[in-house]
Amino acid sequence: MKRILVLGIGLLLSCSDDLPENSSLSSFIGTKEIVVDNVIACAASNPNDDLVSVFLYPRPGATNIQYFEAIDEGIEKTDFDAYQIKVSPLLDVFNGFLQKFEVAINQEKWVIVSFEEDGKIHLSNPIRIKNKSKPTEYIATNVSVESHTINPLISWEDGLYNDTKIYFQVITDADNNLISGTYTFDRFFRFYELDNVVLNITPKTPDSLQPGLTYGITLLAVSEDNWVNLFSTRNFTP
């Protein structure tokens, strides 16, 4: 059975109470302290429409999540004067553990997401949108899951693109709740062993998988500039 990510529309639109749409990122920051490269985020073209999903991990306590687009494709990616705030609804992913903006982008460009935490504005690395030149590939057959074990080895192959730098693996239960979220440079991960994990956003040590129950694996292959080359989902039973 094909696994579908269950999404729920957030209650708030992404907009600032103080600044109108199209205000610059620099204006949004103002005199507040910023922390750069400190929001986990990436983007992928959608499989069934022309929109782009900009995913982020909103750490517990994060507020005022915002989305910014470059004014054109040729800007310097760290020029905050050249990014504009955009109003877009937030959607829940994995029942809210992750969130995403769905946006229409006709010109490939840089984007940034932000949130506030502990009185500071935290910014993601700039994300290069490549929905025209390198649309995200959606396949499931490239992912293999070891059977008859509660600690399955999950492995995968790259798809069309050969510039992936890191892989994000999410294990979910039958209700699409996140069980674990890990990053590796390798094309494999054994649940729940962390020997080759380089970043771990799992909220707590998960319980063992249960034989006979259905679980899901979602894999994102992400390039150096945070574009998702490959998006794979499939179900498995230990």
C-alpha positions in Angstrom: 0.0 0.0 0.0 1.4 3.4 -0.9 2.1 5.6 2.1 0.8 9.2 2.0 2.0 11.9 4.3 -1.0 13.2 6.3 -1.0 17.0 6.4 -3.1 19.3 8.5 -3.5 23.1 8.0 -2.0 25.1 10.8 -4.1 27.6 12.7 -1.9 30.6 11.8 -0.8 32.2 8.6 2.8 33.1 8.3 2.8 36.9 8.7 4.2 39.4 11.0 2.0 41.7 13.1 4.4 44.5 12.6 5.5 44.3 9.0 3.5 44.0 5.7 4.1 41.3 3.1 7.2 42.0 1.0 9.1 43.7 3.8 12.7 42.7 3.8 14.3 40.2 6.0 16.6 42.9 7.3 13.6 45.0 8.3 12.1 42.0 10.0 15.3 41.4 12.0 15.6 45.0 13.0 17.7 45.3 16.1 17.0 41.7 17.4 19.8 39.3 17.9 20.0 36.6 15.2 21.4 33.1 15.1 22.2 32.1 11.5 22.2 28.5 10.1 20.2 27.3 13.1 16.9 26.2 11.7 16.7 22.7 10.1 15.0 23.2 6.8 14.9 22.0 3.2 12.6 22.3 0.2 11.1 19.9 -2.4 8.9 20.2 -5.4 5.5 18.6 -4.9 4.6 15.4 -6.8 1.1 16.3 -7.9 1.0 20.1 -8.4 3.3 23.0 -9.3 3.9 24.1 -5.7 7.0 23.8 -3.6 7.1 22.5 0.0 9.5 24.2 2.3 9.9 22.0 5.3 11.3 22.9 8.7 11.7 21.4 12.2 10.1 23.8 14.7 11.9 23.1 17.9 9.8 23.0 21.0 9.2 26.6 22.1 9.7 28.1 18.6 7.3 30.9 17.8 6.6 33.3 14.9 7.7 31.0 12.1 8.3 33.0 8.9 9.1 32.4 5.3 11.2 34.7 3.0 11.9 34.7 -0.7 14.8 36.3 -2.6 13.6 39.1 -4.9 15.3 37.4 -7.9 17.5 34.5 -8.7 20.8 36.4 -8.9 21.1 37.8 -5.3 23.9 37.0 -2.9 22.3 34.3 -0.7 23.4 36.0 2.5 22.1 39.5 1.6 19.2 39.8 3.9 18.1 43.1 2.3 17.3 41.0 -0.8 14.8 38.7 0.9 11.1 39.5 1.3 8.6 38.2 3.8 5.8 36.2 2.2 2.4 35.3 3.7 1.6 31.5 3.5 -0.2 29.0 5.7 1.7 26.5 7.7 0.9 22.9 7.2 1.6 20.1 9.7 3.8 17.1 8.7 4.0 14.0 10.8 1.1 15.4 12.9 3.0 18.6 13.6 6.4 17.3 14.5 7.6 19.0 11.3 5.8 21.8 9.4 5.9 23.2 5.9 5.0 26.1 3.7 3.5 25.3 0.4 4.4 28.1 -2.1 4.2 28.9 -5.8 7.6 29.8 -7.1 8.0 30.5 -10.8 11.6 31.5 -10.8 14.3 29.5 -9.1 15.8 31.4 -6.2 17.0 31.3 -2.6 14.5 31.2 0.3 15.0 31.3 4.1 12.7 30.3 7.0 13.0 31.7 10.5 11.5 31.4 14.0 11.9 33.0 17.3 13.3 31.2 20.3 14.7 32.5 23.6 14.3 36.1 22.4 16.4 35.6 19.3 15.6 35.2 15.6 16.9 31.9 14.3 17.5 31.6 10.5 17.8 28.5 8.3 20.6 28.1 5.9 19.5 29.6 2.5 17.6 27.0 0.5 18.0 27.0 -3.3 14.8 26.2 -5.1 15.3 24.0 -8.1 11.8 23.1 -9.0 12.4 23.8 -12.7 15.9 22.5 -13.3 15.9 19.5 -10.8 12.4 18.6 -9.8 12.3 16.3 -6.8 12.1 12.6 -7.7 9.4 10.6 -5.9 10.0 6.8 -5.9 9.6 4.1 -3.2 11.3 1.1 -4.9 14.8 2.4 -4.1 14.3 1.7 -0.3 14.9 -1.7 1.2 13.9 -2.8 4.7 15.3 -5.9 6.4 12.4 -8.2 7.4 11.8 -10.4 10.5 13.6 -8.1 12.9 12.6 -5.3 15.3 15.9 -3.6 14.5 15.7 -3.5 10.7 18.5 -2.3 8.5 17.1 0.3 6.1 19.1 1.0 3.0 18.5 2.9 -0.2 19.9 3.9 -3.6 20.2 7.4 -5.0 17.9 8.3 -7.9 18.5 10.6 -10.8 20.8 13.1 -9.1 24.3 12.5 -7.8 24.9 15.6 -5.6 23.1 14.5 -2.4 25.1 15.4 0.7 22.9 14.1 3.5 19.9 11.8 4.1 17.0 12.3 6.4 15.2 9.2 7.6 11.9 9.3 9.5 10.2 6.2 11.0 6.5 6.6 11.7 3.7 4.5 13.3 0.4 3.6 11.6 -1.0 7.0 12.5 1.9 8.9 10.9 3.3 9.9 14.2 7.1 10.3 14.2 9.0 7.6 16.1 12.5 8.7 15.0 14.1 11.3 12.9 17.8 10.9 12.0 20.3 12.1 9.5 23.2 10.1 8.0 25.8 10.6 5.3 25.6 6.9 4.6 22.9 5.3 2.5 21.7 3.1 5.4 20.4 3.3 8.9 19.6 0.5 11.4 16.7 1.2 13.8 17.5 2.5 16.5 21.3 2.4 16.4 23.1 5.8 16.2 26.6 4.8 15.2 26.4 6.5 11.8 23.9 9.2 12.7 25.2 12.7 12.3 22.1 14.6 13.5 19.2 13.3 15.6 15.9 15.1 16.2 14.1 12.2 17.8 12.4 13.6 20.8 13.1 10.7 23.1 14.5 7.2 22.9 11.8 5.3 21.0 10.2 2.0 22.1 11.1 -1.1 20.2 9.2 -1.8 17.0 6.5 -4.4 17.4 6.3 -7.5 15.2 3.2 -7.6 13.0 2.5 -3.8 13.2 2.8 -1.5 10.2 5.3 1.2 10.2 6.5 3.8 7.6 9.9 5.0 6.4 10.2 8.4 4.8 13.5 9.2 3.2 14.7 12.6 1.9 18.0 12.9 0.0 19.2 16.5 0.4 21.8 18.4 -1.6 24.3 20.8 -0.1 22.1 23.8 -0.8 19.1 22.1 1.0 17.1 21.0 -2.1 15.5 17.6 -1.8 16.7 15.5 -4.7 14.8 12.4 -3.8 11.6 11.8 -1.7 10.8 8.1 -0.9 8.0 6.6 1.3 7.1 3.0 1.9 5.5 0.8 4.6 7.1 -2.1 6.3 6.3 -4.7 9.0 9.0 -6.0 11.4 
